[in-house]
């Protein structure tokens, strides 16, 4: 089943990549990932951005310099620590992400329109179940892959409903047998 899904998802990924190339030809893949992380975690600091994008702090800093120069990010002093910099999207970055999503949806609609109504319904039903399970954290725990939030809305930590030890400021939760502890940082979006 997973091999068949892997083959079928190739078309979906091709649609995603074509939309990204068409809409975001000014940004590299790493820059787009960073913009999407900032979109989900508005006000994120540079250290957390580096962690969520699996980059060295110095690399994330240079990437942000380029995004600021391109008019995609704004930096401002942190609210709690003035030495810390918080990152925010510019209106231009918001427009770019909206164009990307609109283009991607147009491309998907062309394929979906050619499918039978039963095929579309089955696909939607299966994808919703897949999404629900992934957001609950089962798949993220099993394979350490990120849970996506395509709309740009902030996401809750998909592992939060699993288990975590008691920490200051966090409620105690009982771990399920055999489950790893959830990470301190939420997952990162790795696709557009």
C-alpha positions as CSV (number, residue, x, y, z in Angstrom):
1,X,0.0,0.0,0.0
2,X,2.7,2.5,0.9
3,X,4.6,1.8,-2.4
4,X,1.4,2.4,-4.4
5,X,0.8,5.6,-2.4
6,X,4.4,6.7,-2.9
7,X,3.9,6.4,-6.7
8,X,0.6,8.2,-6.7
9,X,1.9,11.0,-4.6
10,X,4.5,11.8,-7.2
11,X,1.8,13.6,-9.3
12,X,0.7,15.6,-6.2
13,X,4.3,16.6,-5.5
14,X,4.8,17.6,-9.2
15,X,1.8,19.9,-8.9
16,X,3.2,21.3,-5.7
17,X,6.6,21.9,-7.2
18,X,5.2,23.4,-10.5
19,X,3.2,25.9,-8.5
20,X,6.2,26.7,-6.3
21,X,8.4,27.3,-9.3
22,X,5.9,29.4,-11.1
23,X,4.9,31.6,-8.1
24,X,8.1,31.8,-6.0
25,X,10.8,32.0,-8.6
26,X,12.5,34.7,-6.5
27,X,12.9,32.4,-3.5
28,X,14.9,29.2,-3.0
29,X,13.4,26.2,-1.3
30,X,15.1,27.1,2.0
31,X,13.9,30.7,1.9
32,X,10.3,29.6,1.2
33,X,10.4,27.1,4.1
34,X,11.7,29.9,6.4
35,X,8.9,32.3,5.2
36,X,6.3,29.6,5.9
37,X,7.7,28.9,9.3
38,X,7.6,32.6,10.1
39,X,4.0,32.7,8.8
40,X,3.0,30.0,11.2
41,X,5.0,31.3,14.2
42,X,4.8,35.1,13.8
43,X,7.3,36.8,16.0
44,X,9.6,33.7,16.0
45,X,13.2,34.4,17.0
46,X,16.2,33.5,14.9
47,X,17.3,30.6,17.1
48,X,14.0,28.9,17.0
49,X,13.7,29.5,13.2
50,X,17.1,27.8,12.8
51,X,16.0,24.9,14.9
52,X,12.7,24.4,13.0
53,X,14.4,24.6,9.6
54,X,17.3,22.3,10.6
55,X,19.9,25.0,10.0
56,X,22.9,26.4,11.8
57,X,22.2,29.6,13.5
58,X,24.7,31.5,11.2
59,X,23.1,30.0,8.1
60,X,19.6,31.0,9.3
61,X,20.9,34.5,10.0
62,X,22.3,34.9,6.5
63,X,19.1,33.5,5.0
64,X,17.0,36.0,7.0
65,X,19.4,38.8,5.8
66,X,18.5,37.8,2.2
67,X,14.8,37.6,3.0
68,X,14.9,41.1,4.6
69,X,16.7,42.5,1.6
70,X,14.1,40.8,-0.7
71,X,11.3,42.5,1.2
72,X,9.9,39.2,2.6
73,X,10.7,39.5,6.3
74,X,10.9,42.3,8.9
75,X,12.9,42.2,12.0
76,X,12.0,43.9,15.3
77,X,13.4,43.8,18.8
78,X,11.8,41.0,20.9
79,X,9.0,41.9,23.4
80,X,10.6,40.2,26.4
81,X,14.3,40.5,25.5
82,X,15.4,43.5,23.5
83,X,18.6,41.7,22.4
84,X,16.4,39.1,20.7
85,X,15.1,39.7,17.3
86,X,11.5,38.7,16.3
87,X,10.7,37.9,12.7
88,X,7.5,38.9,10.9
89,X,6.3,38.6,7.3
90,X,5.8,41.6,5.1
91,X,2.6,42.2,3.1
92,X,4.7,41.2,0.0
93,X,5.4,37.8,1.6
94,X,1.7,37.4,2.5
95,X,0.8,38.1,-1.2
96,X,3.4,35.7,-2.5
97,X,2.1,32.9,-0.3
98,X,-1.5,33.6,-1.2
99,X,-0.5,33.5,-4.9
100,X,1.3,30.2,-4.4
101,X,-1.7,28.6,-2.7
102,X,-4.1,29.9,-5.4
103,X,-1.9,28.6,-8.2
104,X,-1.6,25.2,-6.4
105,X,-5.3,25.0,-6.0
106,X,-6.0,25.9,-9.7
107,X,-3.6,23.1,-10.7
108,X,-5.2,20.6,-8.3
109,X,-8.7,21.6,-9.5
110,X,-7.8,20.7,-13.1
111,X,-6.8,17.2,-12.1
112,X,-9.8,16.8,-9.7
113,X,-12.2,17.9,-12.3
114,X,-11.1,15.0,-14.5
115,X,-11.8,12.5,-11.8
116,X,-15.1,10.7,-11.2
117,X,-17.3,12.0,-8.4
118,X,-16.7,8.7,-6.5
119,X,-13.0,9.0,-7.0
120,X,-12.9,12.6,-5.7
121,X,-15.1,11.6,-2.7
122,X,-12.8,8.6,-1.9
123,X,-9.7,10.7,-2.2
124,X,-11.1,13.4,0.1
125,X,-12.2,10.9,2.6
126,X,-8.9,9.2,2.7
127,X,-6.9,12.4,2.8
128,X,-8.9,13.7,5.7
129,X,-8.3,10.6,7.7
130,X,-4.6,10.7,6.8
131,X,-4.4,14.3,7.8
132,X,-6.3,13.7,11.1
133,X,-4.0,10.8,12.1
134,X,-0.9,12.8,11.1
135,X,-2.0,15.8,13.1
136,X,-2.6,13.6,16.2
137,X,1.0,12.8,16.0
138,X,1.1,9.1,15.3
139,X,2.9,9.5,12.0
140,X,5.1,12.3,13.3
141,X,6.2,10.1,16.2
142,X,6.8,7.1,14.0
143,X,8.8,8.8,11.3
144,X,9.8,12.2,12.7
145,X,8.4,14.0,9.6
146,X,6.7,17.4,9.9
147,X,2.9,17.9,10.0
148,X,1.9,20.4,7.4
149,X,-0.4,23.3,7.7
150,X,-1.1,24.5,4.2
151,X,-3.3,27.4,5.0
152,X,-0.7,29.3,6.9
153,X,-2.6,29.2,10.2
154,X,-0.7,28.6,13.4
155,X,-0.6,24.9,14.2
156,X,-0.7,23.4,17.6
157,X,2.0,20.9,18.4
158,X,0.6,17.6,17.0
159,X,2.4,15.7,19.8
160,X,0.8,17.8,22.6
161,X,-2.1,15.5,23.0
162,X,0.3,12.6,23.4
163,X,2.4,12.5,26.5
164,X,4.8,14.8,28.1
165,X,6.5,14.8,31.5
166,X,5.5,17.5,34.0
167,X,7.5,20.7,33.5
168,X,7.1,24.1,35.0
169,X,4.3,25.8,33.2
170,X,3.1,22.6,31.5
171,X,0.5,20.2,32.8
172,X,1.5,16.7,33.7
173,X,0.4,14.1,31.1
174,X,0.6,10.4,31.4
175,X,2.8,8.7,28.7
176,X,1.4,5.9,26.7
177,X,3.7,2.8,26.8
178,X,6.4,2.8,24.2
179,X,5.9,6.4,23.0
180,X,8.8,8.7,22.9
181,X,8.6,12.1,24.7
182,X,7.4,14.9,22.4
183,X,10.0,17.4,21.4
184,X,10.1,20.9,22.9
185,X,9.8,22.5,19.5
186,X,6.8,22.0,17.2
187,X,7.3,20.5,13.8
188,X,8.2,22.6,10.8
189,X,6.5,23.0,7.5
190,X,8.9,21.6,4.8
191,X,6.8,22.1,1.7
192,X,4.9,25.0,0.2
